[in-house]
């Protein structure tokens, strides 16, 4: 679907990079999201005090809430993974949410973005498994008894590949579907109030999809840390 107007695409056109901007809008808006997250993170970490400001309070509640939720699932040994998990959640939620701003494109409405996030999570899952279990991590793919290996191993491999497809296509499908609905409503209703309920629902969808990705990532990481049964 051709987006009616993208602010940063027009900006890139002005500096002679219009072809790149039209070809990869998800890359440009990923850069925008990263810049925003770095900016807000710098503000949150600037001059933290014993008596917190409203902004510091907000970020502390957000981060500590996410961390405690994760620790409840992984246990204390998984605390070191929080910077990765927290970044994934904030990045995906921001990518989802930015699409509600007129002139902005949600990077997660591109399969390239969601697939890259999914690959990062799945590859890291196996790296965590190797870190905790070494060569014995292969037992996660072997099943409970040796004579079931020819059956269990292919099923496990297919299941792990399916994780990539599940994470990437679920997020991509929901965000692209929301973009399509918004585009149709704007085409029919222009700048009137018809798209507003869908935009309000989009905030809920953005949060839910980011949380689902966040939760599944935690479960995959936790499973790789556990001993094979």
Secondary structure, 3 states (H helix, E strand, C coil): CCCCCCHHHHHHHHCCCHHHHHHCHHHHHHHHHHHHHHHHHHHHHCCCCCCCCHHHHHHHHHHHHHHHHHHHHHCHHHHHHHHHHHHHHHHHHHHHHHCCCCCCCCHHHCHHHHHHHHHHHHHHHHHHHHHHHHHHHHHHHCCCCHHHHHHHHHHHHHHHHHHHHHHHHHHHHHHHHHHHHHHHHHHHHCCCCCCHHHHHHHHHHHHHHHHHHHHHHHHHHHHHHCCCC
